């Protein structure tokens, strides 16, 4: 031990053995790590601002099972398209890459909770000219160092680093939940686009058959007019109906092309070969699903989970902002060996160490820390509102779809009965027209009614399938129950 007194300042240098120094440094680090606390507010999940039960109009009766999409959508062609979309869709690739990005950011933030230790080896050589030397002679010096260094490790007494780590973890989990939500949306969007293509294909087939029938009727009326049986007015009506059918056919062709383009965009890359598909009537997508209580269903939806993780992240950020007001302690040090000669680097008496603890206490920052805390608290208020809004939107979506599922089923049954009645009426009027009892205008009205009823039936069937498809996305977070 060596003691030097300069004026009233007493300085004491204590030389410790390397193993004792290591034990003491490790003890300080362990005490700091175990003694840390968090200034973040205790997280409490907000009460869901939704009713305790679904509306009576929803009629949520059925089985409580949510099958995989391969079972839920039994059409082989649709299954192939969904599988291709999950592999090739660019937006899904972006969402997946964002998960990797958030995971890496979390890893970076988590690394700040542990010290960074480096191994350094260096050689320093210098030459001072005689004019700058106290001895009046040139001075040359060199030094070799090999050391293990601790780089500015912060002792997290107030939980600042832990709060930042918790915020990064929640952001990562929010990104992961958002990717699952997007995946569900992609499956539903591909199914909806495919159903649109089917609907327009069947409506186009109906329009084509109608145009062909009206072309034959136009020729028949023209011959009857030439024979003096029908009037010029009947011929003009037939011509107009035929041209209207051609216009509708062209319109459906345009819509079908747009629907196919949308489907191609969602899939990303169409498979070279696709299995045979099913018609709208044979899709077999079961609507027999039920949601349990709103709270137990909606809190498991990926979009709600993502919103809650963002809320947790903002809550943790408040703890980091509060810790900025308190002292910050950091450690920097090194332990190794040093020598003027390379050959003596690891010889006796070459031990070298350096220890530099630092304490930083913010005194004046022009209100920056206070403003940062205000920002963190405001962002938490925003996150709470966004979380509650997400739950409310989810409740409305599920309630609307549960109600639409039953009403569209009843509407489809009525549409089918209407189309059947219109077809029977058309047969009777055609027989009366052939017998000369009904006029041509009655026949055209009956044909228009049948065409509109059949087109309406296809549209209602597709709407029903879309509602059931959207239910898969809306209720996919609900766990299977007996």
Beta strands, then each sheet from edge to edge (+ up, - down):
strand 1: 2-6
strand 2: 9-13
strand 3: 117-128
strand 4: 139-155
strand 5: 328-339
strand 6: 351-360
sheet 1: 1+ 2-
sheet 2: 3+ 4- 5+ 6-
end
